[in-house]
Amino acid sequence: MTHKLIPALAFASALVLAASGCGSSSSGGSDAELKGEGSGDSCTITAEIPVSAAFSLTGAAANYGATQKNGLELAAKKLNENDGVKYKVTVEDDQTDPKQGIQLFQQFASGDASVIVGPTLSNTAKQTDPVAQDSQIPVLGVSNTAGGITEIGDYVFRDSLTEEAVIPQTVTQAKEKLDLKKVVVMYSNDDAFTESGYTAFAEALKADGVKVDQTLKFSKSDTDFHALLNKAKQSKPDAIVVSALVEAAIPLVTQARELGIDVPIIGGNGFNSPALISDAGDASEGVIVGAAWNSASKNEQNQAFLKDYKAEYDSAPDQFAAQAYAGLQVIDAAVREGCSGEREDIKTNLNKVKDLSTVLGDFSIDENRDAKHEALVQIVKDGKFDILK
């Protein structure tokens, strides 16, 4: 799916070019410090590799950004226990605001960062990633699932599965499990991430022969869904399909149950947060959502990650923490492949990441610089995300 960049992106790109010089590919430290000897486990680099991240620590996506910060910093701590390569991670708050995100990316690009991680939301990434592309600094999105992100340019990568990769599997399994014939679709139409989720749902439902009786739109900032849910109830659907951020998902799910709507609710990637379960409580039981990660995975690295995260933060990680953790694992593989922390070398070697063992399972970056690994479908059961069987 091709997305046209809005005019503001060109303006943002012009600003960063004026500030840092067109096509600048310099990075912190001397070439000698960031280039090492050996390869893989034997790679030794003198300088710490500077990694700068922009996450939503405040604002509408703060529930996601907080665990992303934890995951990335934990990955740095664990990777820094290995010989040869050390990472210096800096995390800044994009405030869930694309304008703030652009400023951070300009700051990172003109500074010593070797690679950028983030931002949290696809909506922000569509405006920040052109800054990285024009500045020739690689950026790895760890939660950007909307279509068109990597089409921005060849310096843009992600370890997060797209909605197009996860949602069709979710719909197919839900149809088989629930015998779906007719649904109501609800989505926030003012966010790139949720709009992309809606498009993927609409296409997958059509492909699986499930009728969409109504499509109801709302704003990502809405918290009162009674009127829309009453409309949905009139259709007597087999399920309600929703693409929304968790801040909207929580009241939507809660109010649906208060109104006596007891049909299953199928959510997009925005539902993948423990906040849905903790804040919606019993109302979240039975919610179905596709995912890139589940804590029940027996993957050896994942089990170690769960233990380390609990010890470090006294809480359980979510998908966003896992993807951020995996992000630095992917960057580490690229750095060690060429034994270099320079921007251009990291960009080149990210393209070579294949069948890497991570907390997400065996992971590869495909020819479009997108993530490639196994997806799964979850259901909230007994107050936790479980595998839909």
C-alpha positions in Angstrom: 0.0 0.0 0.0 1.5 3.4 -1.1 1.1 6.4 1.2 1.7 9.9 -0.1 3.7 12.0 2.4 1.9 15.2 3.4 3.5 18.5 2.4 4.6 19.2 6.0 7.1 16.3 5.7 8.9 18.1 2.9 9.1 21.2 5.1 10.4 19.1 8.0 13.0 17.5 5.7 14.1 20.9 4.5 14.6 22.0 8.0 16.8 19.1 9.0 18.8 19.4 5.8 19.5 23.1 6.5 20.5 22.3 10.0 22.8 19.3 9.4 23.8 19.4 5.8 22.2 17.4 3.0 22.9 13.7 3.1 25.2 13.9 6.2 26.1 10.4 7.3 28.5 11.2 10.1 28.1 9.7 13.6 29.5 10.2 17.0 33.1 9.4 17.8 36.0 8.9 15.4 35.8 6.3 12.6 38.5 4.3 14.4 36.4 4.2 17.6 33.2 3.0 15.9 35.0 0.5 13.7 36.3 -2.6 15.3 38.0 -5.9 14.6 36.6 -9.3 14.2 33.0 -10.3 13.5 30.0 -11.7 15.3 30.8 -12.8 18.8 34.5 -12.0 18.3 33.8 -8.3 17.3 35.5 -5.7 19.5 34.7 -2.0 19.2 36.4 0.6 21.4 33.6 3.1 21.7 30.1 2.7 23.1 27.6 2.6 20.3 25.2 5.5 20.8 21.5 4.5 20.3 18.9 7.3 20.6 15.2 6.4 21.1 12.0 8.5 20.8 9.1 6.9 22.7 5.8 8.3 23.9 6.4 8.6 27.6 3.5 11.1 28.1 0.3 11.7 26.1 -2.1 9.3 24.6 0.4 6.5 23.9 2.2 6.6 27.2 1.1 3.1 28.2 3.0 1.8 25.2 6.1 4.1 25.5 6.7 3.3 29.2 7.2 -0.4 28.6 9.2 0.3 25.4 11.7 2.3 27.4 12.0 -0.5 29.9 12.5 -3.1 27.2 15.1 -1.1 25.4 17.1 -0.3 28.5 16.9 -3.8 29.8 18.3 -5.1 26.4 21.2 -2.6 26.7 21.9 -3.8 30.2 21.9 -7.5 29.1 23.9 -6.9 25.9 26.5 -4.9 27.7 27.3 -7.9 29.8 28.7 -9.5 26.6 32.3 -8.9 25.4 33.3 -6.7 22.6 30.4 -4.3 22.0 28.7 -1.9 24.4 25.7 0.4 23.9 24.8 3.8 25.3 21.0 4.1 25.1 19.3 7.5 25.4 15.5 7.6 25.6 13.6 10.9 25.0 9.8 11.6 25.2 8.1 12.5 22.0 5.0 13.3 24.0 2.8 11.4 21.5 3.2 14.6 19.4 4.6 14.4 15.8 6.0 17.9 16.1 8.0 16.9 19.2 9.0 13.7 17.4 10.4 15.7 14.5 12.5 17.9 16.8 13.9 14.8 18.5 14.8 13.1 15.2 16.5 16.4 14.1 18.4 16.4 17.4 19.5 12.8 17.0 20.5 13.2 13.4 22.7 16.2 14.1 24.2 14.6 17.2 26.2 11.5 17.8 23.5 8.8 17.4 24.5 5.8 15.3 20.9 4.6 15.0 17.4 5.8 16.1 14.8 3.6 17.7 11.1 4.6 17.6 8.9 6.5 17.6 6.0 4.7 19.4 3.1 5.5 16.9 2.9 5.0 13.2 1.3 8.4 12.9 4.4 10.0 14.3 6.7 7.8 12.3 5.2 9.0 9.0 6.4 12.5 9.9 9.7 11.7 11.7 11.2 9.0 9.5 11.7 11.3 6.5 14.1 13.3 8.8 16.1 10.1 9.4 16.0 9.2 5.7 17.2 12.7 4.5 19.9 12.7 7.2 21.0 9.1 6.3 20.7 7.7 9.8 19.1 4.3 10.1 15.9 4.2 12.1 14.3 1.0 13.5 10.6 1.2 14.4 9.7 -1.2 17.1 5.9 -0.6 17.2 5.1 1.0 13.8 2.5 -1.4 12.2 0.8 0.9 9.7 1.3 0.3 6.0 3.8 2.4 4.1 6.3 3.1 6.8 9.3 1.4 5.2 8.4 2.9 1.8 9.6 6.2 3.2 13.2 5.2 2.3 16.0 2.7 2.6 17.2 3.9 6.0 13.8 2.9 7.5 13.4 -0.5 9.1 11.1 -2.1 11.7 10.9 -5.2 13.8 7.2 -4.8 14.4 4.9 -7.0 12.2 2.5 -4.9 10.1 -1.2 -5.0 10.6 -1.4 -6.6 7.2 0.7 -9.5 8.5 -1.2 -10.1 11.7 -4.9 -9.2 11.2 -5.8 -11.6 8.4 -4.6 -14.5 10.6 -6.7 -13.0 13.5 -9.8 -12.8 11.4 -9.4 -16.3 10.0 -9.0 -17.9 13.4 -11.8 -15.8 15.0 -14.1 -16.8 12.2 -13.4 -20.5 12.7 -13.6 -20.3 16.5 -16.8 -18.1 16.6 -18.5 -19.0 13.3 -18.6 -15.4 12.3 -21.1 -14.4 9.6 -21.9 -10.7 10.4 -19.9 -8.1 12.3 -19.8 -4.4 13.1 -16.5 -2.6 12.6 -15.5 0.4 14.7 -12.3 2.4 14.3 -10.8 5.8 15.0 -10.3 7.6 11.7 -7.8 10.2 12.8 -4.7 8.1 13.4 -2.5 6.3 10.8 -2.0 3.3 13.0 -5.8 2.7 13.6 -6.7 3.6 10.0 -4.2 1.0 8.8 -5.7 -1.5 11.2 -9.2 -0.8 9.9 -8.1 -1.3 6.3 -6.5 -4.6 7.1 -9.6 -5.7 9.0 -11.9 -4.7 6.1 -9.9 -6.6 3.6 -9.5 -9.7 5.7 -13.2 -9.8 6.6 -14.1 -9.5 2.9 -11.6 -12.2 2.0 -13.1 -14.6 4.6 -16.6 -13.9 3.5 -17.7 -12.1 6.7 -20.4 -9.4 6.2 -19.7 -6.0 7.6 -23.2 -4.7 8.6 -22.0 -1.3 9.9 -18.8 0.7 10.0 -18.7 3.2 12.8 -16.0 5.9 13.1 -14.8 7.8 16.2 -11.9 10.0 17.3 -8.8 8.5 19.1 -9.5 11.0 21.9 -13.1 9.8 22.4 -14.1 8.2 25.7 -17.9 8.0 25.5 -19.0 5.2 23.1 -22.6 4.7 24.3 -24.3 6.1 21.2 -22.1 4.2 18.8 -22.4 1.0 20.7 -26.1 1.3 20.8 -26.0 1.5 17.0 -23.8 -1.5 16.9 -26.1 -3.5 19.2 -29.0 -2.9 16.8 -27.2 -5.0 14.1 -27.1 -8.0 16.4 -23.6 -8.9 15.1 -21.7 -12.0 15.8 -18.8 -9.9 16.9 -17.6 -6.3 17.1 -14.3 -5.6 15.4 -12.3 -2.6 16.7 -9.2 -0.7 15.6 -8.2 1.7 18.4 -5.5 2.8 20.7 -5.8 1.3 24.2 -6.9 4.6 25.7 -10.1 4.3 23.6 -10.3 0.5 23.8 -10.6 0.4 27.5 -13.8 2.5 27.8 -15.2 1.0 24.6 -14.9 -2.5 25.9 -16.2 -1.5 29.3 -19.2 0.4 28.0 -20.1 -2.4 25.6 -20.5 -4.9 28.5 -22.4 -2.3 30.5 -24.9 -2.0 27.7 -25.4 -5.7 27.6 -23.4 -6.4 24.5 -22.0 -9.8 25.1 -20.7 -10.8 21.7 -17.0 -11.2 21.3 -14.8 -8.1 20.6 -11.9 -8.5 18.2 -9.2 -5.8 18.5 -6.3 -4.6 16.5 -2.7 -4.2 17.7 -3.7 -1.3 20.0 -5.4 -3.8 22.3 -2.0 -5.5 23.1 -1.5 -3.8 26.4 -1.9 -5.1 30.0 -3.7 -1.8 30.7 -6.7 -3.2 28.8 -7.0 -6.1 31.2 -6.1 -4.1 34.4 -8.4 -1.2 33.6 -11.3 -2.9 31.9 -11.3 -5.8 34.3 -13.9 -8.5 33.7 -15.1 -6.6 30.6 -11.9 -7.6 28.8 -12.6 -11.3 29.2 -12.9 -12.9 25.8 -11.4 -10.1 23.8 -9.4 -11.5 20.8 -6.4 -9.8 19.4 -3.6 -10.7 17.0 -0.1 -10.3 18.3 3.6 -10.5 17.5 4.5 -11.9 21.0 3.0 -13.8 23.9 4.4 -14.4 27.3 3.4 -18.1 27.0 6.0 -18.7 24.3 8.5 -21.4 25.4 11.3 -19.7 23.4 14.3 -19.9 25.7 15.2 -16.3 25.2 11.7 -15.2 25.9 11.6 -17.1 29.2 14.9 -15.4 30.2 13.5 -12.0 29.2 10.3 -12.6 31.3 12.5 -13.4 34.3 14.9 -10.5 33.8 12.1 -8.0 33.2 10.2 -9.0 36.4 13.4 -8.8 38.4 14.3 -5.3 37.0 10.8 -3.7 37.0 8.7 -5.8 39.4 6.0 -6.2 36.7 5.3 -8.3 33.6 6.4 -7.1 30.2 4.0 -6.6 27.3 4.4 -7.0 23.5 5.8 -3.4 23.2 8.5 -4.1 25.8 9.4 -7.4 23.9 9.6 -5.6 20.6 11.8 -2.9 22.0 14.0 -5.5 23.6 14.2 -7.4 20.3 15.0 -4.1 18.5 18.3 -3.8 20.3 19.1 -7.5 19.6 18.5 -6.8 15.9 20.8 -3.7 16.0 23.4 -5.7 17.9 23.4 -8.3 15.2 23.9 -5.6 12.5 26.7 -4.0 14.4 28.5 -7.3 15.0 28.0 -8.4 11.4 30.2 -5.6 10.1 31.9 -4.9 13.5 31.0 -1.3 13.0 28.8 1.2 14.8 28.8 3.7 11.9 25.5 4.7 10.5 26.1 3.5 7.0 27.4 0.2 8.1 24.5 -0.4 10.5 22.1 0.4 7.7 23.8 -2.0 5.3 24.0 -4.8 7.9 20.4 -4.5 9.1 19.5 -5.8 5.6 21.5 -8.9 6.4 19.6 -9.9 9.6 18.2 -13.4 8.9 16.9 -16.1 11.2 18.2 -14.2 14.3 17.2 -15.8 17.6 15.3 -13.1 19.6 12.6 -12.8 22.3 10.1 -12.7 19.4 11.4 -16.0 18.0 13.5 -16.5 14.9 13.6 -13.1 13.3 14.5 -11.8 9.8 14.3 -8.5 8.0 12.8 -9.0 4.5 13.6 -7.3 1.2 11.2 -4.4 2.1 13.0 -3.8 5.5 10.0 -5.2 7.3 9.9 -7.8 10.1 9.4 -11.4 9.3 8.6 -13.9 12.1 5.6 -16.0 13.3 2.5 -14.2 14.5 -0.2 -15.5 16.8 -3.7 -14.9 18.0 -4.6 -14.2 21.7 -7.7 -14.2 23.8 -8.1 -12.6 27.2 -8.7 -15.5 29.6 -8.8 -15.5 33.4 -7.2 -12.0 33.4 -4.3 -12.6 31.1 -3.5 -12.9 27.4 -3.6 -16.6 26.3 -3.2 -18.3 23.0 -6.5 -18.7 21.1 -7.0 -22.4 20.6 
